[in-house]
């Protein structure tokens, strides 16, 4: 059961820049964390549905890490952090939390999980996302501002993490809109590939 999805914002410099946001400083030791409801996760489905009334819904491909009974990471997946960008821009301008733009039904499609035997294997994984055969995102976890050990330490120190919770670690540049009828594929090269129909 996924109760909470602890999500990292602006963890890739080029993604922060493409949205006109300030790039976080690694020296600060404080990544930007926001929360998505665990109930918005869908595991290994063949499709996901865009919420009604959405003007601009964006894809953000990410590495997802699941906490086990000992709050260690023993398995991972590919996660799509779906974002209502139009709503997020309004919320940001008003200084409000992003919940309305990030935590709607089916807002976090997941692939199957794969085992993690050595945390070092997660430090240089290639993330890809294609829409109708066109590569939109193509980045590597080595380009994270805050690496996985730092993220785990920060989240476990500051939040009430529960077994089964998910940590999604940020998205590389190339995010963009999705439309009903799109066929999309996310891939962590050498680990997992998953495709969805957008409804």
ABEGO torsion letter per residue (X at the ends): XBABBBBBBGABAAAAAAAGBBBBBAAAGBBBBBBBBAAABBBGBABBBBBBGBABBBBBBBBBBBBBAAGBBABBBBBBBBBBAAAAAAAAAAGBBAAAAABBBGABBBBBBBBBABAAAAABBBBBBBBGGBBABBBBAAABABBAAAAAAAAAAABBBBBGBBBBAEBBBGBBBBBBGBBBBBBBBGABBBBBBBX
